[in-house]
Amino acid sequence: MELNSQKMRKIAPELDPLRLGSGWKREDLEKPQIIIESTAGDSHPGSVHLSVLAEEAKRGIADAGGLGARYMCTDICDGESQGTDGINYSLASREMIANMIEIHGGATAFDGGVFIAGCDKGLPGNLMGMARLCLPSLVIPGGVMRAGPKMLTLEQLGMYSARYERGEIDAETLRWAKENACPGCGSCSFIGTASTMQIMAEALGLALPGSALLPSSGEEIKAMAYRAGKRAVELAREGLKPSDIVTMESIENAILVHAAISGSTNTLLHLPAIAHEYGLEIDGDTFDRLHRGAHYLLNIRPAGTWPAEFFHSAGGVPAVMEEIRSFLHLDVMTVTGKTLKENLRELKESGYYERCEKELNSLGNRYGIAVSKEDIIRPYDRAIGTEGSVAVLKGNLAPEGAVIKHTACPKEMMKAVLRARPFDSEEECLHAVLHHEVEPGDAVLIRYEGPQGSGMPEMFYTTEAISSDRELGRSIALITDGRFSGASTGPVIGHCSPEAQAGGPIALVEPGDLIEIDVPERKLNIVGVDGTLCSAEEIEAILARRRKAWKPRKRKCRNGVLRLFSELAASPMKGAYLDYSKFD
């Protein structure tokens, strides 16, 4: 089989001299040529170290007889833009990263690829770009940072900040938390979106077994990157492509792992968008179906106890898969060139779990505690919960669906009827929450924050302000067409679809409407007006009258990336990808 790069050399006479001018040697021109894409940059801890992994991958490629070419499209950090208009760029950046990868790999011939990322939009963007190029490729997850003193992790900062705003802690305590929450590089040490998406990459079969959430500094992750580089050359010669690996069965495996780890709700944006690149359509109903009856096993923050740096030492993704293996499609292909079943068997035979146990003991000794694998990843028959971790609610408020992470929701809000308090921006709502203008029994709605409204920012500070308030955290709910941080906890419902900017029912809610939340029955409805319950027929007639009077708002963004995103974004429950069929 003639490699793609060699075909291009015959067509483009300028290609060889340009590569020689870039430092290639004459003999390099005939080798398998591997694009190394990464989000490396000084942008944030999750990407600042990735150039080291890129160098290790390049070294592995060279030792396997290939030539690696480094390309970069760095990502942004949601944490650095929280509470500002900068967060509006977050979800749109996923699309731009995928677009740049498509441009990099589409403009120049390569035979294979290595994709290195570890954070919220960088990893999904790379997975989408990887799908578009459809080169024999694999993913190197960027690893996880260690926790700070007293096992402090970044998702706790929102709580510290809200408590400071309410006068419950002093400035020195807040300063201590800020200066110790991120002690080094890697994704944040909790099961937020960054950690979840590393796990999803491995669960899909696109990363080497046991590679998700390795310690981001140290020899183990560098050795993994080196092996991945060598494997990329083998993949190029074998012709095994991501499209041979990502199937409906492998996606279902990933969702079952998502249920077992209580993964980020943002996965309901990213997996559908990734699947869409492969011509596969999944939505919130797919997640809801697979989460029902699924056992939730992972005792890691924010829903659990331990920092995420304990995950790999407890056995990582393979250990989770062993607990739920009777539900998995074990015959799916993976980047090893072997099936999932074969990978799991080889890990057992290679002493992988014994090595993990030694790592876990060492980690426990560092913190002066005794910890076992079962403390981190519960056995299937001793699960933390038995109904997965997310649910998709539907009704006249969210005909296309809305998502709730019920493992992080207080039991009082699992079934409730609340008074509507709508706000047309997060800023207005956060001010009301912090200044005690929101009362127990309120359903706080934040609208016009969906992908077409403002780019679908996270409502992180508002969720933290609510969940850290002892009274409000158990007596109100937050409903939005925006989204939440993977670290969010509390009574929060997001991705409400259709969104307000598209004329969804959330735009029609008025103060005093009664909102029914019923997580066990998957319901989210407007059931009353002015504090009085109404029949379904009466509500339908009221909403029809309000819809006639409703007018679309002017778009917040008039040009640039956010204008493009707001014009083309699909529904949140479909993944909010750029829907180019709107041009048809």
N, C-alpha and C positions, 0 to 999 in steps of 0.2 A: 504494500500500500504506500503510495507516494504521499509524503507529508504536505500539508497545505502550504507551509512556508516555502517549500521547494517549487511548488507550482507557481507561486507568486514571483519567485526569483526569475523565472523564465519570461514572465510577462512584463515586469518592471525593471529595466536595466539600471535605474538609479538606486534600487534597493541595496545592492551589495556595497557600493561606495559610501552610501549614507551610514550604513551600519559599521563599516570599517572606520569611518570618521568619528563614530561614537565610541571607539575603543575595542570593537570586536576584532578578533584575529581571523585570518583567512579560513582556518579550520572550523571556526565557530559557525560559519555561514551554512554549513551542511548538517548541523546538529538539530535535533528537535528544539524548537523555539517556544519558550514558556513565558507567558505574560504573568508577572507578579503584581497583582493589584492590592493596594492596602489603603487604609484611611490614616496612615502615619502622618503625624504633624504635632505641633506644640499646642494643639487646641484644648486638650483635656487629658486627665490621667488614663482614660481608656484607649487613647491613640498615641500617646507620647513615646511609648516604648516599641511600637510596631515595626519601626525600621530595623530593630535588632532581629526580629523574627523574619523580616523580609530577607535580611542578609543570610540567615541560617537556611532559609528555603532556597535561596540562590546557590548556596554552597552545596546543598543536597542535589539540586538540579544539575550542577556541574559534575558532581561525582557520579551521577547516573548517566552522564554523557550528553546532557542537554545544555542549553544556554538560557538563563533567566534574565528577563528585562523588567526593571522595576518601574511601575507607574503608580501615581498617588492621586487620590481625591479625598482629602481629609473631611471629617465630619464635624458637626458642632455638638455641644453638650447642652442637653435640656437643663441640667442643674445650673449652668452658668447664665441661662437666659430666663429662668423662672421669675414670674412676677413682672416681666417687662414685655414689650411688644416683640422682642427677639424670639420669644417662644413660638410666635406665629410661623416662623420659618422652619420649625422642627420637622413636622411631617412632610412638608414640601421638599426638604433636603433629601429625604429618602429617594424621591423621584429623580432629583438632580444627580445624585450619586449613581443611580442606575443608568441614567442617560450618559454620563461621562464614561462609565465603563463600556457601554455600548459603543461610544465614539472611539475610545482607545482601541478596543479589540476589533471593531468593525473597519477601522481605517487602515490597519496594518495586519498582515497575515501572521497568526500564531498557530501552534499545534496543540497547545494545552494551556491550562491556567492554574494559578494559586491565588486564592482570595483571602486576605487577612483583615479581619475586623473583629470588634468585640463589643460594640455599644449600640444604643437604642435604634438609630436610623442607619448607621454605617453598616451593620451586619445585614439587616433586611435589604438595604440598597445594593450591597454586594451580591446577595443571593438572587435578587431580581436581575442585575446586570449579568451575572453568571448564566442565568437561564437564557437571556437574549443572545449571548455569544454562542452558547451551545458547544463550547469546546470541551474536550476531556479535561476535567478540573476537579479540584477539591478545596475545602475551606479550612483555614487555620483559625480557630477561635482565639481571641486575644488574651484570655485569662482573667483572673479576678484579683483585686487588691486585698491585702490583709486588713483585718479590723484594727481600729485604734485602741488606746488604753480603755480598760473596762469594757472591751468588746464594742466600743462605740462605732456605729456605722452611719453613713451619710443620710439615710432616710429618716433618721431621728432628728435631723436639723430642723425640719419643719415644725416638729413638736416643740423643740427648744425655742424657736423663734416665736411661735404663737404664745407660749408661756411667758416669754419676756414681754411681748406686747401687752399681755394682761397683767403684768406686774408680779408674776408668780416666781420669777427668778431674776437675779441681778445681771448686770452687763458682763461681769467677770465670768460668770458661769456660761453665758452665751459665747463669749470669746473663747473659752476653753474648748467648747464643743466645736466651734468653727476651725480651730487650729489643730484638732486631733482626729477629725472624722475621715480624712483622706490621707493616710500615712504613706501612700506610695502609688505606683501606677497600677493599671488594670481597671476592669469594670467594677462598679460599686458592689460592696460585699453584702448583697441581699438579693432575693429573687425578684428583682425588678425586670424591666424590659431587656436590659443589656444581658443579664445572666440568663434570662429565659430564652432569648434568641440564640445564645451560644448553645444552650441545651437543645433547642429546636434544630439547629444545623446538624448536630450529631444524630439526633433522633430521626431526621430525614434520611440519613445515610450519606451525607455530603462531607462529613468530617471524620477523621480517623477515630476508631473506638477509644473512649476514655479521654478524649482531648478537650472536652468542654470544661471550663472553669478550673483549669490548672492554675497554680500560683503564677502570677504574671511576671514575677522576677525569679530567677533561678535557672538551674540547668535543665530541669525536666521539660519546661515549655520550649526551650531552645532545641532540645533533642527532638521533640515532637515536630517542630517546624522543619528541621533538617529531614526527618523521615518523610514528611509531607512533600517536600521538594523532590526527593527521590521518587516518590510514588507518582507525582505529576508527570514525570517523564515516561514512566511505565504506562500510565493511563493514555498518554498521547500515542504511544506505540500500539496499545491495545484497541484504541478507538472507543473506550467506554465513556459515554457522555452523561451529563446530569439528567438529560431527558430519559435515559435508561434507568435512572435511579428514582427520580421523583415521580411517583404514581399516586393514584388515589389511595392505594394501600399504605404507602410510606407516609403520606399525609395523615391518614388515620392513626398510624403508629405515633406520629409526633403529637397529635391532639390527645391521645391517651396518656402519653408522658406528661403533657401540659396539665392534664387533670391530676395526675399523681403528684406533681410538684407545686400545685396551686400557682401556676404561672401568671405572668402579667396579662391584664386585660388587653393591652396593646397587641398581643399576639392575634387577637381577633381582627386587627387591621392588617398585620403583616403576613400571616399565613395565607389568607385569601388573595392578597396582592401577589405573593410569590406563586401560588397555584395558578393564578390567572396568566402568568408569563408562560406556563407550560400548557395552556389551553384547558386547564382543569378549573371548574367553578365550585367553590365551597363558600359557605356563608355562616351566619350565626347559628342557624338551625343545625349545621353539621357539628359545631362545637357542643350545642345543647344536647344533641342526641348521644354523643360519645361521653359527655360528662355525667349523664344520668347513670347512677349506680356505680360510677367509677370510684375507686378507693384513693383517697388523698393521703399521701404517705410522708411528705417531706416537712420536717420540723425546722425550717429555715425562715428567717425574717423576710418580709414583714409579717406574714401570717403566723410564723413560728418563732422559735427561740434563738437559734444559732445564726452566726454570720455565714455568708455563702462560702467563705474560704474553707469551711468544713466539708463542703459537698463532695469534692473530688476524693478527699481522704476517706470518705465513707463508701467509696465505690463508684460515685458519679452516675452518669447516665446508664452504664451497663448494670449497676446494682438496682436502679429503679426498674429497668426493663426485666431483670430476673424476677422481681416481685410481681410484675403484671404480665409475664410472658405468655400465659394461657390466653390472653386477649389480643396479642400482637400478631401481625402478619409476619411470620418468621422467615418466609421465603423471599422477601424483598431483596433486591440487589443493593450493594453499598459500594463506596469508593475503594474498598479493599479489593474489589473484584470477587468478593465472596458474599454469601447471603448473611442476613442478620443472625440466623441460627448458627452458622459457622463461626461468625465473629464471637458470639457469646461463648461458644464452646472453647474456642482457642484462648480466650481471656482466662477462663477457669484453669485450663491446662497449663498456661504460662506462668501462673503464680501472681496474676494481677491483683487479686483480692488480698493476698498475703502482704504484698507491697503496700497496698492502700492501708491495711491495718497498722503497719509500722509507721506510716505517715501520720495516721490519726493519733496514735499514741504520742508521737513527737509533738504534734500540734497541741494536744491536751497538756503535755508537760510545759509547753511554752506559757500557757495561761494558768498553770497550776491547778488543773482540773482533771478528773477522770471522765472520759467520754467514750462511748461505744458506737459502733455503726448503727445499731438500732435506735440510739438517741437521735440520730440525724435522719436516717431513712427507716421508717417503721416497717416491720413485716406486714405483708398484705392482710393477714388476719388480725392485726392489731393496729388498724388504720386510724388516723386522726379523724377522718370523716369518710362517709361512704356514698356521697352524692357529688363527687367531683369538686370543682372549686368555682366554676362560673355557671351562670344561668342566663338565658336569653329570654327577656320578658317581652310580651306583645300585647296589644290592645289598641283602643282608640287614641291613646297618647303616642304610641310607637307602633304603627302598623307594620313596619319592616323590622322592628325589634330594637331592643336596648339591652346592654350587658351589665350584669352585676357580679362582682366577686363575692359570693355569699360566704366564703370561708373567712372573710375579713369583716363581715357585717354583723352587728349586734342582733341578737334574736328578736328584740322588740321591733325591729324594722323588717323582719322577714314577712310579716303580714300586718298591714296597717292602712288606715285611711287618714290622710293628712290634708291640711289647708295649704293651698298654693300661694307661694310668695315668688312671683317671677321677676327675674332681673335680666336685662338685655346685654350685660357684660359681666365678666368675672370680677372686675374691679369694684363695681357697685355692690356685688354680693359679698365679697370679702370684707369690705368696709362695714356692711350691716352685721356680719357675723362677729367681727372683732369688737364692735361697739354695742353688742347685746341688743341689736334691733331685730334679731330673729328669735322666735320663741319656740318652746317645746310644742310639738304637734304640727310644725310647719313642713311643707314640702318645698324646699328651696329649688327653684329652677333657674339655670343659667343657659340662655339661648343666644342664637346668632354667633356661636363659637364653633360651629361645625366646619368641615373643610371648605365649603362654599362661602361660609360666613366670614371667618377670619383665619383659616388655615388649620383649624382644629387643634388649638393649643391644649396643654395640660392644665387642669384645675388644681394643681398640687397644693398651693398655699391655702386655698379655701378648704380642701378636704382635710388638710392637717389642722386647720383652725377648728373645724367641726369635731374631728375625731379626738383631739386633745382636750376638748371641753367636756368635762365629766357628765354634765347634764345634756347638752346638745348632742353629744356623740351617741346617745342612746334614745333620743326622742325626736329627731328630725331626719329627713333624708335629703340628699342632693341629687337632682336629676338634670342632665345636660346633654346637648347635642355635641359638646366637646368631648374630651377624653381625660383620663387620669394618668398620673405617673404609675409605673409598675410598683412603686412603693406605697401607693395609697391604701389606706385602710378606712373602715367605717361604712356608714350607710350611704354608699355612692352608686349611682346608676348613670352610665354614660353611653355614648354613641347613639343617642336617641334618634331614630330614623323614621321618616324623612326629617332632615334638619330644618330649622326655622327659616334659613335663607331660601330653602327650596319650597317653602310654604307648608311644611309639616305641621301636624297638630300642636306641637310644642309652641309654635308661634302664636297660637290662638288662645292659650291659657290666660285667664284673668285672675287677679287677686281674689281669694275666697273660694275658688273652685276646689272641689274635693277630689283628691288623687288617691286611687287605690293601688297599693303595692301588695302583690301576693306572689312571693318567690316560689313556694311549693307548686302553685298552679300556673306559674309563669305569666302572670297578668300585670299589666300596667295601664290603668284606665282613668279617664276623667269620669267620675261617677256623681258629681253634684255641682251646684252653682250657688254662690252666696251662702255656703255652709249648709245647704239643704240637698239631701240625696234626690236624684232624679232617675227616671227609667232610662234604659239604653236608647229608646226612641226619642225621648226628650233631649238627651245629650246630643244625639245625631243632628237633630233639627237646630239646636243652639250652635253647634259647631259649623253647620252649613251657613247660618246667618253671619257668624263671625268671619267665615272664609270669604264671603262676598265683600266684606268691608276691609279685609286685609290687603295691604299693598306691599310688594317686595321692597326691601331696603336697598339703598344705593350700596354698591360693594365698597368695603372699607379700603381695598387696594385697587388703584386705578391703573397700575402698570407693573412691569417687572415680573419676577418669579411668582409672587403671591397672586397676582392677577391671573396668570396662566393656570396656577393650581386651582384657584377658586372657580374658574370657568369650566375646567375639565374634570375635576375630581368626581369620582363615583361616590355612591352612598357610603357612609361609614360602615354599615353592615356588610358591604361588599368588599371592603378593603381600602376605600378612598384612593385607589390608584388613578392615574390619569387615563380617563376613558376617551380614547381617540375616536370611538364610534360616534361621538357627538359631532364630529365633522361631517358624518355621512348624511 
